[in-house]
Amino acid sequence: MLSDGTGNRTRFNFVKERMQEIGGLIPSKNYTVIVQAFTVGVGPAASITVMAAAITPTPPQNLRTSSVTSSSITLQWESPISFNGAFQYYTVYNSIGDALYSKSPNIESSENLYALKSLKPYTDYRVHATVTNNAKSNPESFPSNMIIVRTLAASPQTPDKPLARDAALSTSSVVFVPPTVNDENGPIEYVDIIVYEGTTGSNAPSVSDVPRTVGPYEQEGTDNTWYVTARYSYMMYKQNIQGMQFTVGNDSTSGEKNEYKNVPLKSDSTYFIYIRVVAMLDNGSGMKETAIGEPLRVLTKAEELPSKGGSSVLIIAVAVTLSVIILVLIITIFAFLKKKYRCVRKEMTLEPVRYDSVITNPKVTSGTSECLDTSTEIMTVNSLYTSTGAGSSYESHGYVEVKAVAVDQDRKNEEPLYESMDGESAL
């Protein structure tokens, strides 16, 4: 006879052998076995209480998600049909794709609830659960039903700061290299290139100051301090924009309806360039997630007032003017030096007078002298009669013509002191 101790389960087996296997028992349950011999009568009974060995439990049932975020998955399930032994704990396994499974700590709670945390955004996870009892061999059950769960999208990763290309600056445009943008946190709808017009010496506005609703450049007369100069879909940006030189201010257009105008910049001005990444999914918040990187500060060149042709004319005019000034200076200096070191010889005509006495210091009636030394005047006398004289006085009878001759005082030892009327030198 076999009893489970509750009095509800009894069974009688009549056997002739001394060994009997009893099946259909519940693992880890105590059973009392009573043995009696039957001959002509009934012999005394002998009993023993034993526990049925535990075996592998059946798997947990109906594994499912309770909630999902961008970094966690909360799971719940039903208990197995049979633990086939004493319950020990549950285990949850997860993996990404075909990678090896990660094993959770032992879940000893009977609430059948567990949260996977620190997961990657917008990633598919393969999940299943097992249960373990007190069996000495194979105590862990087969896996439950497997489910694939995708975490929600998160805010896009913040893009790096754009790279400057200072050598390419001009009066109306600037060139830079847009950073790489990835969609690891979820699908990206578009990428904006935002321009902020600052002032000389101004600091860059913080990322939080970028207006969330900033749009395309508007017509003149409106505030265009902030504007989106270009917008590209993620695939367009990834294939044709990132990592390549981009010109702000080249008058191009972008967007689905070409509504974003890459207008020329102002000369001699300060600008800040931001890269904004906009996610495709709103993550249940009603607003799409965005990420904005640190801005790049750029300067446009100042306008060159004269045109290229006008500059050449100006250079020629300046050169000619300088040449004339130099020539005048040379002539002036030459004349000054000539006047200083060699006076120009000039004759002064004296009025003819009849003299009956010695001629002394005749009066000059016409002409000028710039360097005549009157204290040593030398005069040439042209007389109608014989004239005699010595020193600075001459004796003459009749009409005479007297000429005063200027003498170079610095070189009077090198040239005649006076000239006669007929051209001969005399002293």
Residue pairs with C-beta under 8 A, 6 or more apart in sequence:
1 10
1 11
1 12
1 33
1 34
1 36
2 9
2 10
2 11
2 13
2 22
2 31
2 32
2 33
2 34
3 9
3 10
3 31
3 32
3 34
4 26
4 29
4 30
4 31
4 32
5 30
5 31
5 32
5 49
13 20
13 22
14 38
22 31
22 33
25 31
25 52
26 52
27 52
27 53
27 54
27 55
27 82
27 84
27 85
27 133
27 135
28 51
28 52
28 53
28 54
28 83
28 84
28 85
28 86
28 133
28 134
29 51
29 52
30 49
30 50
30 51
30 52
31 49
31 50
31 51
31 52
32 47
32 48
32 49
32 50
33 47
33 48
33 49
33 50
34 45
34 46
34 47
35 45
35 46
35 47
36 42
36 43
36 44
36 45
36 46
37 43
53 135
53 136
54 84
54 85
54 86
54 133
54 134
54 135
54 136
54 139
55 84
55 85
55 135
55 138
56 84
56 133
56 135
56 138
56 139
56 140
56 141
56 142
57 80
57 82
57 83
57 84
57 85
57 87
57 131
57 132
57 133
57 135
57 139
57 140
57 141
58 80
58 81
58 82
58 83
58 84
58 141
58 142
59 80
59 129
59 130
59 131
59 141
59 142
59 143
59 144
60 77
60 78
60 79
60 80
60 90
60 112
60 129
60 130
60 131
60 141
60 144
61 77
61 78
61 79
61 80
61 81
61 144
61 145
62 77
62 78
62 145
63 75
63 76
63 77
63 127
63 128
63 129
63 144
63 145
63 146
63 147
64 75
64 76
64 77
64 147
65 73
65 74
65 75
65 76
65 147
65 149
66 74
66 75
66 76
66 113
67 73
67 74
68 74
68 149
68 150
68 151
68 152
69 151
69 152
70 119
70 121
70 122
70 151
70 152
70 153
70 154
70 185
70 186
70 283
71 117
71 118
71 119
71 120
71 121
71 151
71 154
72 115
72 116
72 117
72 118
72 119
72 151
73 94
73 115
73 116
73 119
73 125
73 127
73 149
73 151
74 113
74 114
74 115
74 116
75 92
75 113
75 114
75 115
75 116
75 127
75 129
76 112
76 113
76 114
77 90
77 112
77 129
77 144
78 112
79 110
79 112
79 131
80 131
80 141
83 131
83 133
84 133
84 135
85 133
85 134
85 135
85 139
86 133
86 134
87 110
87 131
87 133
88 106
88 108
88 131
88 132
88 133
88 134
88 139
89 106
89 107
89 108
89 131
89 132
90 106
90 107
90 108
90 112
90 114
90 129
90 130
90 131
90 132
91 103
91 104
91 106
91 107
91 129
91 130
91 131
91 132
91 140
92 103
92 104
92 107
92 114
92 116
92 127
92 128
92 129
93 101
93 102
93 103
93 104
93 127
93 128
93 129
93 130
93 143
94 101
94 102
94 104
94 116
94 125
94 126
94 127
95 101
95 102
95 125
95 126
96 120
96 123
96 124
96 125
96 126
97 124
97 126
101 126
104 114
104 116
106 132
107 114
114 129
116 125
116 127
119 125
119 151
120 151
120 184
121 151
121 152
121 153
121 154
121 184
121 185
121 186
122 150
122 151
122 152
122 153
122 154
122 184
122 185
122 186
122 187
123 150
123 151
124 148
124 149
124 150
125 148
125 149
125 150
125 151
126 146
126 147
126 148
127 146
127 147
127 148
127 149
128 143
128 144
128 145
128 146
128 147
129 143
129 144
130 140
130 141
130 142
130 143
130 144
131 140
131 141
132 139
132 140
132 141
133 139
152 186
152 281
152 283
152 284
153 185
153 186
153 187
153 279
153 280
153 281
153 283
153 289
154 185
154 186
154 283
154 289
155 185
155 279
155 289
155 290
155 291
156 181
156 183
156 185
156 186
156 188
156 277
156 278
156 279
156 289
156 290
156 291
157 181
157 182
157 184
157 185
157 277
157 291
158 277
158 291
158 292
158 293
159 179
159 180
159 181
159 275
159 277
159 291
159 292
159 293
160 179
160 180
160 293
161 179
161 293
161 294
161 295
161 296
162 176
162 177
162 178
162 179
162 273
162 275
162 293
162 295
162 296
163 176
163 177
163 179
163 296
164 176
164 296
164 298
165 174
165 175
165 176
165 177
165 245
168 174
168 175
168 245
168 247
169 175
169 298
169 299
169 300
169 301
170 249
170 300
170 301
171 267
171 268
171 300
171 301
171 302
171 303
171 304
172 249
172 264
172 265
172 266
172 267
172 300
173 247
173 248
173 249
173 250
173 264
173 265
173 300
174 247
174 248
174 249
174 265
174 271
174 273
174 298
174 299
174 300
175 245
175 246
175 247
175 248
176 245
176 246
176 248
176 273
176 296
176 298
177 243
177 244
177 245
177 246
178 193
178 237
178 241
178 242
178 243
178 244
178 246
178 275
179 242
179 275
179 293
180 242
180 243
181 188
181 191
181 234
181 237
181 238
181 242
181 275
181 277
183 234
185 279
186 279
186 280
186 281
186 283
186 289
187 234
187 279
187 280
187 281
188 234
188 277
188 278
188 279
188 280
189 233
189 234
189 278
189 279
189 280
189 288
190 231
190 232
190 233
190 234
190 237
190 278
191 231
191 232
191 233
191 234
191 237
191 241
191 275
191 276
191 277
191 278
192 228
192 230
192 231
192 275
192 276
192 278
193 228
193 229
193 230
193 231
193 246
193 248
193 273
193 274
193 275
194 210
194 214
194 226
194 227
194 228
194 229
194 273
194 274
194 275
194 276
194 292
195 226
195 227
195 228
195 229
195 248
195 265
195 271
195 272
195 273
195 274
196 204
196 205
196 210
196 225
196 226
196 271
196 272
196 273
196 274
196 295
197 224
197 225
197 266
197 269
197 270
197 271
198 204
198 269
198 270
198 271
198 272
198 297
199 270
200 270
201 270
202 270
204 272
204 294
204 295
204 297
205 272
205 295
207 274
207 292
207 293
207 294
207 295
210 226
210 274
210 276
210 292
211 226
212 290
214 226
214 227
214 228
215 227
215 228
216 227
216 228
216 255
216 259
216 260
216 261
217 224
217 227
217 228
217 229
217 260
217 261
217 263
218 224
218 227
228 260
229 248
229 249
229 260
229 261
229 262
229 263
230 246
230 248
230 252
230 254
230 260
230 262
231 254
231 255
231 260
232 240
232 241
232 254
247 262
248 262
248 265
248 271
248 273
248 298
249 262
249 263
249 264
249 265
249 300
250 262
250 264
251 261
251 262
251 263
251 264
252 261
252 262
253 259
253 260
253 261
253 262
254 260
254 262
265 271
265 300
266 300
267 300
267 301
267 302
267 303
268 299
268 300
268 301
268 302
268 303
269 299
269 300
270 297
270 298
270 299
271 297
271 298
271 299
271 300
272 295
272 296
272 297
272 298
273 295
273 296
273 298
274 292
274 293
274 295
275 292
275 293
276 290
276 291
276 292
277 290
277 291
277 292
278 288
278 289
278 290
279 288
279 289
279 290
280 288
281 288
281 289
282 288
282 289
283 289
304 311
306 314
338 344
339 370
341 410
341 411
342 408
342 410
342 411
343 370
343 371
343 406
343 407
343 408
343 409
344 370
344 406
345 405
345 406
345 408
346 367
346 368
346 369
346 370
346 406
347 367
347 403
347 404
347 405
347 406
348 364
348 366
348 367
348 368
348 369
348 372
348 403
348 404
348 406
349 365
349 366
349 367
349 403
350 362
350 363
350 364
350 365
350 401
350 402
350 403
350 404
351 363
351 365
351 366
352 399
352 400
352 401
352 402
353 362
353 399
353 400
354 398
354 399
354 400
355 396
355 397
355 398
355 400
356 397
357 395
358 389
358 393
358 394
358 395
359 381
359 389
359 393
359 394
359 395
359 396
359 400
359 402
360 392
360 393
361 377
362 379
362 402
362 404
364 404
367 404
369 404
369 406
370 406
371 406
371 407
371 408
371 409
372 404
372 406
372 407
373 407
373 409
376 407
377 392
377 404
378 405
378 407
378 417
378 418
379 394
379 402
379 403
379 404
379 405
379 418
380 402
380 403
380 405
380 418
380 419
380 420
380 421
380 426
381 387
381 389
381 394
381 396
381 400
381 401
381 402
382 400
382 401
382 402
382 403
382 421
383 396
383 398
383 399
383 400
384 398
384 399
384 400
385 396
385 397
385 398
387 394
387 395
387 396
387 400
388 394
388 395
389 395
389 396
401 421
403 421
405 418
405 419
407 415
407 417
407 418
408 415
416 425
416 426
416 427
417 427
418 425
418 426
418 427
419 425
419 426
420 426
